Amino acid sequence: MEALVKHRNPLADLISDEVYQLLVEHNLLDAKSVRDYQIRKRFRQLRAQNVPAYDAIERIQEEYPYLQFDTIRKIVYRGNGTR
Protein backbone atom coordinates (compact mmCIF):
# COMPACT_ATOMS: atom_id res chain seq x y z
CA MET A 1 0.00 0.00 0.00
CA GLU A 2 1.41 3.35 -1.03
CA ALA A 3 1.75 5.91 1.73
CA LEU A 4 -0.35 9.05 1.44
CA VAL A 5 1.90 12.01 0.69
CA LYS A 6 0.40 15.28 1.89
CA HIS A 7 3.04 17.43 0.15
CA ARG A 8 4.56 16.91 -3.28
CA ASN A 9 8.14 15.79 -2.79
CA PRO A 10 10.42 18.34 -4.51
CA LEU A 11 13.42 16.28 -3.40
CA ALA A 12 12.31 13.02 -4.99
CA ASP A 13 15.67 12.62 -6.73
CA LEU A 14 17.36 12.69 -3.30
CA ILE A 15 14.98 11.13 -0.78
CA SER A 16 11.89 8.94 -0.80
CA ASP A 17 8.38 10.33 -0.38
CA GLU A 18 8.17 8.66 3.03
CA VAL A 19 11.34 10.32 4.29
CA TYR A 20 10.24 13.67 2.86
CA GLN A 21 6.87 13.39 4.59
CA LEU A 22 8.56 12.52 7.88
CA LEU A 23 10.84 15.55 7.62
CA VAL A 24 7.84 17.80 6.86
CA GLU A 25 5.84 16.40 9.78
CA HIS A 26 8.69 17.16 12.16
CA ASN A 27 9.39 20.59 10.64
CA LEU A 28 12.95 19.60 9.74
CA LEU A 29 13.09 21.14 6.26
CA ASP A 30 14.06 24.70 5.46
CA ALA A 31 11.62 25.91 2.78
CA LYS A 32 14.11 28.45 1.40
CA SER A 33 16.80 25.80 0.96
CA VAL A 34 14.36 23.48 -0.81
CA ARG A 35 13.32 26.35 -3.10
CA ASP A 36 16.96 27.19 -3.86
CA TYR A 37 17.66 23.54 -4.66
CA GLN A 38 14.74 23.51 -7.10
CA ILE A 39 15.98 26.72 -8.73
CA ARG A 40 19.50 25.30 -9.18
CA LYS A 41 18.05 22.08 -10.61
CA ARG A 42 15.86 24.02 -13.07
CA PHE A 43 18.84 26.15 -14.11
CA ARG A 44 20.91 23.01 -14.84
CA GLN A 45 18.02 21.55 -16.88
CA LEU A 46 17.73 24.70 -18.98
CA ARG A 47 21.49 24.93 -19.52
CA ALA A 48 21.53 21.27 -20.60
CA GLN A 49 19.03 22.29 -23.30
CA ASN A 50 21.56 24.91 -24.48
CA VAL A 51 19.54 27.82 -23.12
CA PRO A 52 21.93 30.75 -22.49
CA ALA A 53 22.48 31.46 -18.79
CA TYR A 54 20.86 34.91 -18.98
CA ASP A 55 17.74 33.47 -20.65
CA ALA A 56 17.62 30.57 -18.20
CA ILE A 57 17.62 32.98 -15.27
CA GLU A 58 14.88 35.05 -16.91
CA ARG A 59 12.74 31.91 -17.38
CA ILE A 60 13.25 30.96 -13.75
CA GLN A 61 12.27 34.49 -12.75
CA GLU A 62 8.95 33.95 -14.55
CA GLU A 63 8.40 30.92 -12.30
CA TYR A 64 9.45 32.86 -9.18
CA PRO A 65 8.33 36.45 -9.92
CA TYR A 66 8.91 37.55 -6.33
CA LEU A 67 12.68 37.00 -6.76
CA GLN A 68 14.92 39.54 -8.45
CA PHE A 69 17.17 38.55 -11.34
CA ASP A 70 20.33 39.05 -9.24
CA THR A 71 18.92 36.95 -6.41
CA ILE A 72 18.35 34.03 -8.79
CA ARG A 73 21.81 34.53 -10.28
CA LYS A 74 23.35 34.32 -6.82
CA ILE A 75 21.36 31.19 -6.00
CA VAL A 76 22.37 29.32 -9.15
CA TYR A 77 26.05 30.25 -9.02
CA ARG A 78 26.48 29.89 -5.26
CA GLY A 79 25.04 26.38 -5.48
CA ASN A 80 27.41 25.37 -8.28
CA GLY A 81 30.49 25.99 -6.17
CA THR A 82 31.52 29.22 -7.88
CA ARG A 83 31.86 32.64 -6.29
C-alpha positions as CSV (number, residue, x, y, z in Angstrom):
1,M,0.0,0.0,0.0
2,E,1.4,3.3,-1.0
3,A,1.8,5.9,1.7
4,L,-0.4,9.0,1.4
5,V,1.9,12.0,0.7
6,K,0.4,15.3,1.9
7,H,3.0,17.4,0.2
8,R,4.6,16.9,-3.3
9,N,8.1,15.8,-2.8
10,P,10.4,18.3,-4.5
11,L,13.4,16.3,-3.4
12,A,12.3,13.0,-5.0
13,D,15.7,12.6,-6.7
14,L,17.4,12.7,-3.3
15,I,15.0,11.1,-0.8
16,S,11.9,8.9,-0.8
17,D,8.4,10.3,-0.4
18,E,8.2,8.7,3.0
19,V,11.3,10.3,4.3
20,Y,10.2,13.7,2.9
21,Q,6.9,13.4,4.6
22,L,8.6,12.5,7.9
23,L,10.8,15.6,7.6
24,V,7.8,17.8,6.9
25,E,5.8,16.4,9.8
26,H,8.7,17.2,12.2
27,N,9.4,20.6,10.6
28,L,13.0,19.6,9.7
29,L,13.1,21.1,6.3
30,D,14.1,24.7,5.5
31,A,11.6,25.9,2.8
32,K,14.1,28.5,1.4
33,S,16.8,25.8,1.0
34,V,14.4,23.5,-0.8
35,R,13.3,26.4,-3.1
36,D,17.0,27.2,-3.9
37,Y,17.7,23.5,-4.7
38,Q,14.7,23.5,-7.1
39,I,16.0,26.7,-8.7
40,R,19.5,25.3,-9.2
41,K,18.1,22.1,-10.6
42,R,15.9,24.0,-13.1
43,F,18.8,26.1,-14.1
44,R,20.9,23.0,-14.8
45,Q,18.0,21.6,-16.9
46,L,17.7,24.7,-19.0
47,R,21.5,24.9,-19.5
48,A,21.5,21.3,-20.6
49,Q,19.0,22.3,-23.3
50,N,21.6,24.9,-24.5
51,V,19.5,27.8,-23.1
52,P,21.9,30.7,-22.5
53,A,22.5,31.5,-18.8
54,Y,20.9,34.9,-19.0
55,D,17.7,33.5,-20.7
56,A,17.6,30.6,-18.2
57,I,17.6,33.0,-15.3
58,E,14.9,35.0,-16.9
59,R,12.7,31.9,-17.4
60,I,13.3,31.0,-13.7
61,Q,12.3,34.5,-12.7
62,E,9.0,33.9,-14.6
63,E,8.4,30.9,-12.3
64,Y,9.5,32.9,-9.2
65,P,8.3,36.5,-9.9
66,Y,8.9,37.6,-6.3
67,L,12.7,37.0,-6.8
68,Q,14.9,39.5,-8.5
69,F,17.2,38.5,-11.3
70,D,20.3,39.0,-9.2
71,T,18.9,36.9,-6.4
72,I,18.3,34.0,-8.8
73,R,21.8,34.5,-10.3
74,K,23.4,34.3,-6.8
75,I,21.4,31.2,-6.0
76,V,22.4,29.3,-9.2
77,Y,26.0,30.2,-9.0
78,R,26.5,29.9,-5.3
79,G,25.0,26.4,-5.5
80,N,27.4,25.4,-8.3
81,G,30.5,26.0,-6.2
82,T,31.5,29.2,-7.9
83,R,31.9,32.6,-6.3
